[in-house]
Amino acid sequence: MTTDADKAAIAALTQKVVAAWAYHDAETFASVFTDDGTMILAGVYCKGRDEIKSYMADAFEGRYKGTQVTGKPIDIRFLSEDVAILLSQGGVLEPGKTEVDSDSAIRASWIATRKDGEWRLAAYQNTPRYPLSSGGSAHGRAA
C-alpha cells in the first residue's frame, strides 16, 4: 500500500536534484539514481550512476557552469507499491535569471523505484515544454 509519505519521498527527488545542482555536486546528483539508472536529455544518454556523475561533473564545468535548476512535481502515479511515475516541469535557470526562459522550459518523466525502503530514480527523461522558437535549441535541458 502506498502512503502520503511515499508520495512526499518521491516528490522530494526533485528537490534533491535542485539542491545537488545548486552546489554543482555531480556525486550527490548521481546518488538520486539507482545503480543502473538512466538519464536522457536532448542529445544525451547516460546509464548508471558513474556515467551520470561523469556527465554532470563535465557539464557543471561547461554548459551548466553558474546555472541553477528548478523542477516542481505536477503528477504522481503509482504503477505498483514500489514503482511510481513522477511528472514535473521546470528547467535550467541561466546565470542571473530567476525564471526559466521558454526555450529552456521542460516537462520531465521520472520513474522512481523503492529499494531497501528508499526511493530512487530508475529513469529520467525530459522534453521541451513549448515548441522551440525558430533558431531555438533543445541542447542542454535538465530537471
Sequence and secondary structure as in RCSB ss.txt:
>XXXX:A:sequence
MTTDADKAAIAALTQKVVAAWAYHDAETFASVFTDDGTMILAGVYCKGRDEIKSYMADAFEGRYKGTQVTGKPID
IRFLSEDVAILLSQGGVLEPGKTEVDSDSAIRASWIATRKDGEWRLAAYQNTPRYPLSSGGSAHGRAA
>XXXX:A:secstr
   HHHHHHHHHHHHHHHHHHHTT HHHHHHTEEEEEEEEETTEEEESHHHHHHHHHHHHHTTTTT EEEEEEEE
EEEEETTEEEEEEEEEEE TT SS  TTTEEEEEEEEEEETTEEEEEEEEEEESS   TT   TT   
